[in-house]
Amino acid sequence: MEAVALKAERREAGKHSAKKSRKAGKVPGIFYGFGQENVAIEFDAPSLVKFLQQEHTLVTFNLDGKELKALVRDFDKDPVTGQITHVDVMSVRMDRPIDVYVPIVFTGTPIGVKTKGGIFQHDMTEFHIKCLPGNIPLHLEVNVDNIDIGHGIHVRDLKFDNITILNPASESVCTVVIPKALESILAEAQAAPTEPELVGAKAKEEGAAEESKEAAPKAEKTEKK
């Protein structure tokens, strides 16, 4: 992923300075990382909003005459207006891996949905990954075409170039489940073969009882003779 250039300036630390930045149409923030002291900065609000809407992650900006690369770690929004009120920016080195969260995009249609009426269910919406800053993707695609009903994809089944997934290997990413209606039908079908055997066994018991009743009077008549 290429870094996008944004304009940033130093500001005084503190709430008063942050309010002043917002009134001037800017977004206050904190720049930190790699053992350096936190630096209070501010970005041009329209440029930052556009950057975040395009789902970019890496930014470059000049500070004290130095070009810096950073990762937008977090930002706050006003609950009423929806405007960005603060941003946290972490310094990165392009030769050192970092861990981030990226969204999952599922592609295709599972065979278990197309041919057997299964229901597709995603169990994860994002991956926790580790990679070099330049390899951070906007998202990771997972193709689901080959998933049959009753099966799924786990983290251990996936591999991406230059990226390590940090989620547990056994964690389920997505599955194709059996609809409840179909599940009931299958359960009844599995139980059906055992019923005739029970009926037959009961019939044999009743038949044996009848034979015993018929045999008893005959035995009595034989004794009288």
C-alpha positions as CSV (number, residue, x, y, z in Angstrom):
1,M,0.0,0.0,0.0
2,E,1.3,3.4,-0.9
3,A,1.3,6.2,1.6
4,V,-0.8,9.3,1.0
5,A,0.7,12.7,1.6
6,L,-1.1,14.9,4.1
7,K,-0.3,18.3,5.5
8,A,0.4,18.3,9.3
9,E,1.6,21.0,11.7
10,R,2.7,21.1,15.3
11,R,0.4,22.5,17.9
12,E,0.5,23.0,21.6
13,A,-0.5,20.1,23.7
14,G,-3.7,20.3,25.8
15,K,-7.5,20.5,25.5
16,H,-7.5,24.3,24.9
17,S,-5.2,23.8,21.9
18,A,-7.4,21.0,20.5
19,K,-10.5,23.2,20.7
20,K,-8.6,26.0,18.9
21,S,-7.6,23.6,16.1
22,R,-11.2,22.4,15.6
23,K,-12.5,26.0,15.4
24,A,-9.8,26.7,12.7
25,G,-11.2,23.8,10.6
26,K,-8.4,21.3,11.6
27,V,-8.3,18.0,13.4
28,P,-6.1,17.7,16.4
29,G,-4.1,14.6,16.9
30,I,-1.1,12.8,18.6
31,F,1.9,11.5,16.8
32,Y,3.8,8.8,18.6
33,G,5.9,5.6,18.2
34,F,9.4,4.1,18.3
35,G,10.4,5.4,21.7
36,Q,9.9,9.1,20.8
37,E,7.9,11.5,22.9
38,N,4.3,12.2,21.9
39,V,4.0,15.1,19.6
40,A,0.7,17.2,19.4
41,I,-0.1,17.8,15.7
42,E,-3.1,18.9,13.6
43,F,-4.3,18.0,10.1
44,D,-6.4,19.9,7.6
45,A,-9.9,18.5,8.3
46,P,-11.2,18.1,4.7
47,S,-8.0,16.4,3.6
48,L,-8.0,14.0,6.5
49,V,-11.7,13.1,6.0
50,K,-11.1,12.4,2.3
51,F,-8.1,10.2,3.3
52,L,-10.2,8.1,5.7
53,Q,-13.1,7.8,3.3
54,Q,-10.8,6.2,0.7
55,E,-9.7,3.6,3.3
56,H,-6.0,4.4,3.0
57,T,-4.0,3.5,6.1
58,L,-0.5,4.9,5.6
59,V,0.2,8.7,5.5
60,T,3.3,10.8,5.0
61,F,3.7,14.3,6.2
62,N,6.5,16.8,6.9
63,L,7.2,17.8,10.5
64,D,10.1,20.1,11.4
65,G,11.5,19.6,7.9
66,K,11.5,15.8,8.1
67,E,9.3,13.5,6.0
68,L,7.6,11.0,8.2
69,K,5.6,7.9,7.5
70,A,2.8,6.9,9.9
71,L,-0.2,4.7,10.4
72,V,-3.6,6.1,11.4
73,R,-4.3,3.9,14.5
74,D,-7.6,5.4,15.7
75,F,-9.8,8.5,15.4
76,D,-12.8,9.9,17.4
77,K,-16.0,11.2,16.0
78,D,-18.6,13.6,17.5
79,P,-21.6,11.5,18.3
80,V,-24.0,14.2,17.1
81,T,-22.3,15.8,14.1
82,G,-20.2,12.8,13.0
83,Q,-17.2,15.1,12.5
84,I,-13.8,13.7,13.3
85,T,-12.6,15.3,16.5
86,H,-9.2,13.6,17.1
87,V,-6.8,11.3,15.4
88,D,-4.0,9.0,16.7
89,V,-1.1,8.6,14.3
90,M,1.7,6.1,14.9
91,S,5.2,6.4,13.4
92,V,6.3,3.4,11.3
93,R,9.5,2.2,9.8
94,M,9.1,0.6,6.4
95,D,11.6,-2.2,7.3
96,R,9.8,-3.3,10.5
97,P,6.6,-5.4,10.6
98,I,3.6,-4.1,12.4
99,D,0.3,-5.6,13.4
100,V,-3.0,-4.2,12.1
101,Y,-6.6,-5.2,11.6
102,V,-8.0,-5.4,8.0
103,P,-11.5,-6.2,6.8
104,I,-12.4,-9.5,5.1
105,V,-14.2,-9.5,1.7
106,F,-15.9,-12.8,0.8
107,T,-16.0,-13.6,-3.0
108,G,-18.0,-16.2,-4.9
109,T,-21.0,-18.3,-4.0
110,P,-20.6,-21.6,-1.9
111,I,-21.6,-24.8,-3.8
112,G,-23.5,-25.8,-0.7
113,V,-25.7,-22.7,-1.1
114,K,-26.2,-23.1,-4.9
115,T,-26.9,-26.8,-5.1
116,K,-28.1,-27.9,-1.6
117,G,-29.9,-24.9,-0.1
118,G,-27.4,-24.2,2.6
119,I,-27.0,-20.8,4.3
120,F,-23.7,-18.9,4.2
121,Q,-22.6,-17.6,7.5
122,H,-19.5,-15.5,8.1
123,D,-17.9,-15.9,11.5
124,M,-15.3,-13.2,11.2
125,T,-15.3,-9.7,9.6
126,E,-11.7,-8.8,9.9
127,F,-8.2,-10.4,10.3
128,H,-5.5,-9.4,12.7
129,I,-2.4,-9.5,10.6
130,K,1.3,-8.7,10.8
131,C,3.4,-7.5,7.9
132,L,5.6,-4.7,6.6
133,P,3.9,-1.3,6.4
134,G,4.2,-1.3,2.6
135,N,2.3,-4.6,2.4
136,I,-0.8,-3.6,4.4
137,P,-3.8,-4.3,2.2
138,L,-7.1,-2.4,2.2
139,H,-8.8,-5.8,2.7
140,L,-8.2,-9.5,2.3
141,E,-10.3,-11.6,-0.1
142,V,-11.5,-15.1,0.8
143,N,-13.1,-17.1,-2.0
144,V,-16.0,-19.4,-0.8
145,D,-17.0,-21.2,-4.0
146,N,-15.9,-24.6,-2.9
147,I,-17.6,-24.7,0.5
148,D,-20.1,-27.5,0.7
149,I,-23.0,-27.7,3.2
150,G,-21.8,-28.5,6.7
151,H,-18.3,-27.3,6.0
152,G,-16.3,-24.1,6.2
153,I,-13.0,-22.3,6.2
154,H,-10.7,-21.9,9.1
155,V,-7.7,-19.5,9.6
156,R,-5.3,-22.5,9.1
157,D,-6.7,-23.0,5.6
158,L,-5.6,-19.5,4.4
159,K,-2.3,-18.1,3.3
160,F,-1.5,-14.7,1.9
161,D,1.8,-13.5,0.4
162,N,4.0,-11.4,2.8
163,I,1.3,-11.5,5.4
164,T,0.9,-13.4,8.7
165,I,-2.5,-13.9,10.2
166,L,-2.4,-13.6,14.0
167,N,-5.8,-15.0,14.7
168,P,-5.8,-18.6,16.2
169,A,-5.4,-21.2,13.5
170,S,-8.5,-23.1,14.6
171,E,-10.8,-20.0,14.4
172,S,-13.7,-20.3,12.0
173,V,-13.8,-17.7,9.2
174,C,-17.0,-18.8,7.5
175,T,-19.3,-21.8,7.2
176,V,-22.3,-23.1,5.2
177,V,-24.9,-24.3,7.6
178,I,-27.9,-26.5,7.1
179,P,-31.3,-24.6,7.3
180,K,-33.4,-25.6,10.3
181,A,-36.2,-26.8,8.1
182,L,-33.9,-29.1,6.2
183,E,-32.3,-30.2,9.4
184,S,-35.6,-31.4,10.7
185,I,-36.3,-33.4,7.6
186,L,-32.9,-35.1,7.7
187,A,-33.4,-35.9,11.4
188,E,-36.8,-37.5,10.6
189,A,-35.3,-39.5,7.7
190,Q,-32.5,-40.8,9.9
191,A,-35.0,-41.9,12.6
192,A,-37.4,-43.5,10.1
193,P,-35.5,-46.9,9.5
194,T,-35.6,-47.8,13.2
195,E,-39.4,-47.5,13.5
196,P,-40.4,-50.7,11.4
197,E,-38.0,-52.8,13.5
198,L,-39.7,-51.7,16.7
199,V,-43.1,-52.4,15.2
200,G,-42.0,-55.8,13.9
201,A,-40.5,-56.7,17.3
202,K,-43.7,-55.7,19.0
203,A,-45.8,-57.8,16.5
204,K,-43.6,-60.8,17.2
205,E,-44.1,-60.4,20.9
206,E,-47.9,-60.2,20.5
207,G,-47.9,-63.2,18.2
208,A,-45.9,-65.3,20.7
209,A,-48.3,-64.3,23.4
210,E,-51.3,-65.4,21.3
211,E,-49.6,-68.8,20.5
212,S,-49.0,-69.3,24.2
213,K,-52.7,-68.7,24.9
214,E,-53.8,-71.2,22.2
215,A,-51.3,-73.8,23.4
216,A,-52.5,-73.7,27.0
217,P,-56.0,-75.1,26.5
218,K,-54.7,-77.9,24.2
219,A,-52.3,-79.0,27.0
220,E,-55.2,-79.2,29.5
221,K,-57.3,-81.4,27.1
222,T,-54.5,-83.8,26.6
223,E,-54.1,-84.2,30.4
224,K,-57.8,-85.1,30.8
225,K,-57.6,-87.9,28.3
